[in-house]
Amino acid sequence: MAAGEGSHLTVQEFAKILRARWKLICGTIAVIVLAAVGYSLLAIPQYQASVRLFVSTPSDGTNTQTYDGGLFAERRVLSYTELLTGDIAAQRTIDKLGLDMTPAQLQEKVEAVVPAETVLIDVTVTDSSPTRARDIANALADEFVVMAARLETPELGQPPNARVVVQQRAELPNSPVNSKTKQILAIAAVMGALLGVVLAVVRERMDDSVKSSDALERATGVGLLADIPFDGQRRTKPLIVFESDRSAFANAFRELRINLRFLQIAEGPRVLVITSCVPAQGTTMTAVNLSLALADAGHNVVIVDGDLRRPGVATCFDLAGDTGLSDVLSGAASLRDSLQQTGFAHLTALTSGAVPGDPTDLLESAATADVLGQLGGQFDYVVVDSPSLLVKDAAILATSAQGVLLVARSGQTTRKQLGDAIHTLRRAGAPLLGSVLSMTRAKKRSRGDDYYRTADGGQGGQKRRGTHQK
């Protein structure tokens, strides 16, 4: 769901995001886990040694003084933790062990904590050397015992207010604390999954592209005529042989053909311009296969390559492209001589012809409407493969048509691009009949879909009376 469609994320929307963005989530997990592996391999081993101190106060044995002494000791340990991690204790430990480091460096290695409701202090020292970690912990404890005795002993030979003793000395650590590879990887995987989900949701919220028929209809304000699924085989074999093809891809164009019949198209020539917001949306693919679908139903169809900049119809049908629309518009060739048979029954083609110096000027001439009008008088349908609406050529062609089909590519065409395209068509006065969503995810085949395909194949159109000539 893109930004602006609501602030609340439902369970269904969240599930859709996980399905749509699973690659991003898995990629994030992989990156975090690999980083954790790299850290585990490159990190310098660190060892921890711990010593425990006990704080006591003098007591005469009475309950009251014992209680007061315990409270005094609990308050004292909070101050002792600050002293244990302070400069003086660090410097005394360095002097005792002859360490080659500053007090600040040693302080970074020391941590002192007080277990809840106790008079104990746990001092932990972390170092790359297990021996040095142990020695620092024990030396720091010994020096602090001396410091505390001096601080707590009053003058005139009175007993100390509090006494610190080493309750448990540090031992030599056996293994580094950062060697728990399995735990690190498990934590990294969980963190990667959480980060991946967050990135997926954020990216989906910020994604302005249309991916569903509902989103496309809301963006264009017209109905969706067909949902064309992605089919990788169409890159090398773009044309559909409707006589034998019962794939979801072919069925989508049957649906497009049927939906076109239900539209209220003005009486007279049925000239359809197929265009898009930006290039590479599947316009030519839609135009040629819509033409084949209409011809398969028995209509006399001519497909016109109106893209005088990057023509594609001649390549799809393996036709000669040296003479075509541009030559007819410039008067260099007649319309009759420029039409070519495609090898498919009821389907004729008018390729783009020679690439002109200024396609816009050529299409703006009165000859464009005249040529399309002549074709409309000869054929049941004139399907024009147009360039995208980024250039003026498409709007010029659309003004001479009875209907425009706007092709949008799922997950790529944005709502802003669609808005700009609709504005261009309205400004040109071109009638937008409907939209086509291309490159969508293939849907699961159902029993009802099988029945629909069988019925359409038997009744929806006549069989092709020709062969595709390469």
URBEL-V591531 format. One record per residue. N is the residue number from 0. SS is DSSP state (A for helix, B for strand, O for the rest). D_FIRST is the distance of its C-alpha to the first C-alpha in Angstrom with 1 decimal. Layout:
N_SS_D_FIRST, N_SS_D_FIRST
This chain:
0_O_0.0, 1_O_3.8, 2_O_6.7, 3_O_8.6, 4_O_6.7, 5_O_8.3, 6_O_9.8, 7_O_10.2, 8_O_8.7, 9_O_10.4, 10_A_12.3, 11_A_10.9, 12_A_7.3, 13_A_9.2, 14_A_11.4, 15_A_9.0, 16_A_8.1, 17_A_11.9, 18_A_12.8, 19_A_10.8, 20_O_11.9, 21_A_15.2, 22_A_17.2, 23_A_16.0, 24_A_16.8, 25_A_20.2, 26_A_21.0, 27_A_20.6, 28_A_22.8, 29_A_25.3, 30_A_25.6, 31_A_26.3, 32_A_28.7, 33_A_30.5, 34_A_30.9, 35_A_32.3, 36_A_34.7, 37_A_35.8, 38_A_36.4, 39_A_38.4, 40_A_40.5, 41_A_41.1, 42_O_41.4, 43_O_45.0, 44_O_46.0, 45_O_46.4, 46_B_48.9, 47_B_49.2, 48_B_52.4, 49_B_52.8, 50_B_55.7, 51_B_56.1, 52_B_58.3, 53_B_59.9, 54_B_60.8, 55_B_63.8, 56_O_66.0, 57_O_69.7, 58_O_70.6, 59_O_73.9, 60_O_72.7, 61_O_72.2, 62_A_68.9, 63_A_68.2, 64_A_68.7, 65_A_66.8, 66_A_63.8, 67_A_64.1, 68_A_64.4, 69_A_61.2, 70_A_59.3, 71_A_60.9, 72_A_59.9, 73_A_56.3, 74_A_56.2, 75_A_58.0, 76_A_55.6, 77_A_52.8, 78_A_55.1, 79_A_56.2, 80_A_52.6, 81_A_52.5, 82_A_56.0, 83_A_55.1, 84_O_52.3, 85_O_54.3, 86_A_56.3, 87_A_59.7, 88_A_58.9, 89_A_57.2, 90_A_60.2, 91_A_62.7, 92_A_60.8, 93_A_60.7, 94_A_64.4, 95_A_65.3, 96_A_63.6, 97_O_64.1, 98_O_60.4, 99_O_59.3, 100_O_56.4, 101_O_55.9, 102_A_55.4, 103_A_51.8, 104_A_51.1, 105_A_52.7, 106_A_50.8, 107_A_47.5, 108_A_48.7, 109_B_49.8, 110_B_47.9, 111_B_49.7, 112_B_48.2, 113_O_49.9, 114_O_49.1, 115_O_48.4, 116_O_51.7, 117_O_54.0, 118_O_56.5, 119_B_55.3, 120_B_53.7, 121_B_51.9, 122_B_52.2, 123_B_50.1, 124_B_50.8, 125_B_48.5, 126_B_50.0, 127_O_49.9, 128_O_53.4, 129_A_54.0, 130_A_57.6, 131_A_56.8, 132_A_54.2, 133_A_56.8, 134_A_59.5, 135_A_57.4, 136_A_56.4, 137_A_60.0, 138_A_61.5, 139_A_59.1, 140_A_59.9, 141_A_63.6, 142_A_63.6, 143_A_61.6, 144_A_64.1, 145_A_66.8, 146_A_64.8, 147_A_64.1, 148_A_67.8, 149_A_68.9, 150_A_66.4, 151_A_67.2, 152_O_71.0, 153_O_72.8, 154_O_76.1, 155_O_79.6, 156_O_78.9, 157_O_76.6, 158_O_74.2, 159_O_70.6, 160_O_68.1, 161_O_65.6, 162_B_65.8, 163_B_63.3, 164_B_64.0, 165_B_62.1, 166_B_61.2, 167_B_59.6, 168_O_60.0, 169_O_57.4, 170_O_57.8, 171_O_57.0, 172_O_53.3, 173_O_53.0, 174_O_49.4, 175_O_46.9, 176_O_44.1, 177_O_41.5, 178_O_42.5, 179_O_40.3, 180_A_38.2, 181_A_36.7, 182_A_35.6, 183_A_34.1, 184_A_32.2, 185_A_30.9, 186_A_29.7, 187_A_28.2, 188_A_26.3, 189_A_24.9, 190_A_24.1, 191_A_22.5, 192_A_20.3, 193_A_19.2, 194_A_18.7, 195_A_16.8, 196_A_14.3, 197_A_14.0, 198_A_13.6, 199_A_10.9, 200_A_8.8, 201_A_9.9, 202_A_9.4, 203_A_5.8, 204_A_5.6, 205_A_8.3, 206_O_7.5, 207_O_8.4, 208_B_9.3, 209_O_9.1, 210_O_9.2, 211_O_10.1, 212_A_13.0, 213_A_11.5, 214_A_9.3, 215_A_12.5, 216_A_14.7, 217_A_13.1, 218_A_13.4, 219_A_16.9, 220_O_18.3, 221_O_20.1, 222_O_19.9, 223_B_18.8, 224_B_22.1, 225_B_21.2, 226_B_18.8, 227_B_20.7, 228_B_20.1, 229_O_20.9, 230_O_24.6, 231_A_26.2, 232_A_29.7, 233_A_29.1, 234_A_29.5, 235_O_33.2, 236_O_33.6, 237_O_31.4, 238_O_33.6, 239_O_33.3, 240_O_36.5, 241_O_35.6, 242_O_39.0, 243_O_38.0, 244_O_34.3, 245_O_32.3, 246_O_29.3, 247_A_25.7, 248_A_25.7, 249_A_28.9, 250_A_27.8, 251_A_24.8, 252_A_27.3, 253_A_29.5, 254_A_26.7, 255_A_26.3, 256_A_30.1, 257_A_30.2, 258_A_27.5, 259_A_29.4, 260_A_32.5, 261_A_30.9, 262_O_30.0, 263_O_32.5, 264_O_33.9, 265_O_36.9, 266_O_40.3, 267_O_41.8, 268_O_40.5, 269_B_37.0, 270_B_35.7, 271_B_32.1, 272_B_30.5, 273_B_27.6, 274_B_25.7, 275_B_22.4, 276_O_20.9, 277_O_22.0, 278_O_24.2, 279_O_23.4, 280_O_21.0, 281_O_23.4, 282_A_25.4, 283_A_28.8, 284_A_27.8, 285_A_26.5, 286_A_29.7, 287_A_32.2, 288_A_30.9, 289_A_30.4, 290_A_34.0, 291_A_35.1, 292_A_33.5, 293_A_35.2, 294_A_38.5, 295_A_38.3, 296_O_38.3, 297_O_41.6, 298_O_40.5, 299_O_42.2, 300_B_39.5, 301_B_39.8, 302_B_37.0, 303_B_37.4, 304_B_36.1, 305_O_35.3, 306_O_34.0, 307_O_37.2, 308_O_35.7, 309_O_34.0, 310_O_35.4, 311_O_34.3, 312_A_35.8, 313_A_39.2, 314_A_37.9, 315_A_35.9, 316_A_39.1, 317_O_41.6, 318_O_43.3, 319_O_45.5, 320_O_43.6, 321_O_46.5, 322_O_47.0, 323_O_44.3, 324_A_42.6, 325_A_43.5, 326_A_47.2, 327_A_47.2, 328_A_45.8, 329_A_48.3, 330_O_51.2, 331_O_51.9, 332_O_51.5, 333_O_51.5, 334_A_48.6, 335_A_50.6, 336_A_51.5, 337_A_47.9, 338_O_46.3, 339_B_46.0, 340_B_45.8, 341_O_42.8, 342_O_44.6, 343_O_42.3, 344_O_44.0, 345_O_43.2, 346_B_41.2, 347_B_42.6, 348_B_41.1, 349_B_41.7, 350_O_40.6, 351_O_39.9, 352_O_43.4, 353_O_44.5, 354_O_42.0, 355_O_43.3, 356_O_43.6, 357_O_41.5, 358_A_39.3, 359_A_38.1, 360_A_41.7, 361_A_42.6, 362_A_39.8, 363_O_40.6, 364_O_44.0, 365_A_45.1, 366_A_45.6, 367_A_41.9, 368_A_41.8, 369_A_45.2, 370_A_44.2, 371_A_41.1, 372_A_43.3, 373_A_45.9, 374_A_43.5, 375_A_42.1, 376_A_45.6, 377_A_46.2, 378_O_43.1, 379_O_40.9, 380_B_37.7, 381_B_37.3, 382_B_34.0, 383_B_33.5, 384_B_31.5, 385_O_30.5, 386_O_29.3, 387_O_26.0, 388_O_25.9, 389_O_26.3, 390_O_30.0, 391_A_32.0, 392_A_33.3, 393_A_30.4, 394_A_30.8, 395_A_34.5, 396_A_34.3, 397_A_31.9, 398_A_34.5, 399_O_36.9, 400_O_34.7, 401_O_34.2, 402_B_30.5, 403_B_27.7, 404_B_24.9, 405_B_21.9, 406_B_20.6, 407_B_17.1, 408_B_16.3, 409_O_13.3, 410_O_11.3, 411_O_13.9, 412_O_14.3, 413_B_12.5, 414_A_12.2, 415_A_15.1, 416_A_17.1, 417_A_16.7, 418_A_17.8, 419_A_20.7, 420_A_21.7, 421_A_21.8, 422_A_23.9, 423_A_26.2, 424_A_26.8, 425_A_27.5, 426_A_29.8, 427_A_31.6, 428_O_31.9, 429_O_30.4, 430_O_29.3, 431_B_25.7, 432_B_26.0, 433_B_22.6, 434_B_20.0, 435_B_19.8, 436_B_16.9, 437_B_18.6, 438_B_18.3, 439_B_15.9, 440_O_16.4, 441_O_19.6, 442_O_19.6, 443_O_22.2, 444_O_25.4, 445_O_26.6, 446_A_30.1, 447_A_29.2, 448_A_27.7, 449_A_31.1, 450_A_33.0, 451_A_31.0, 452_A_31.7, 453_A_35.4, 454_A_35.8, 455_A_34.3, 456_A_36.4, 457_A_39.5, 458_A_39.1, 459_A_36.2, 460_O_38.2, 461_O_41.5, 462_O_42.1, 463_O_42.2, 464_O_45.8, 465_O_45.8, 466_O_44.6, 467_O_42.4, 468_O_44.8, 469_O_44.0
